[in-house]
Amino acid sequence: MKKSSLLLALCLLFASMSCSKEDKQSFANVDHDKDGGIIFEELVFVYPDTVVENFAAYDADQNGILDQPEYKTFYTDVVVDKKTPQVARLAPTPTRPSAQTPTAAVQPDITVTLEPEKAPAKSAEPQAAAKKTPATAAKAPEKQAAGSYTIQRGDNLTKIAKKHGLSVDEILRANDGLSADSIRDGQVITIPGR
């Protein structure tokens, strides 16, 4: 009887050690999509009290992703040393001048209208012309004017920022009151121009 009690106690001890909170907070477990970087949404899943300003403070290279050394710094401060997380001061959202504010020249809003594709003119080499058009379009970097974007199911601010060639901070500055943990399907957000 003593042997089975001792064996049971050892099994329970081993089980509690293998399911420790530290394992749940390891880089590999916080990086849910296993892409080698932790985005804000992944960090908030494990540390729900974290805000964008905390994330930005530990994102030393400001690429919108915490790599292992950046996460180690965050983990050491918050979990090991039990410090209050660092807070980055994000730049304020630029405001548009009001009608009462005198300005030298007010820039007009730019509206871009896309026309439907027209059939290519018949030429001696119609297939060669068709092959060049998509390849050229794919290689050209997109210069985008300011616009809006409707959030789709499965979107997060990191995906939207990458899709438009922006940082999460740029999108947050363009949308006063927007927070990464409160976006919802169908919500329309402003995408700043480049």
Secondary structure, DSSP 8 states (H G I E B T S, - for coil): -HHHHHHHHHHHHHHHHHT-HHHHTSHHHH-TT-SSSB-HHHHHHH-TT--HHHHHHH-TT-SS-B-HHHHHHHHIIIIIS-----------------TTS--S-------------------S-HHHHHHHHHHHHHHS-----SEEEE--TT--HHHHHHHTT--HHHHHHHSTT--GGG--TT-EEEE---
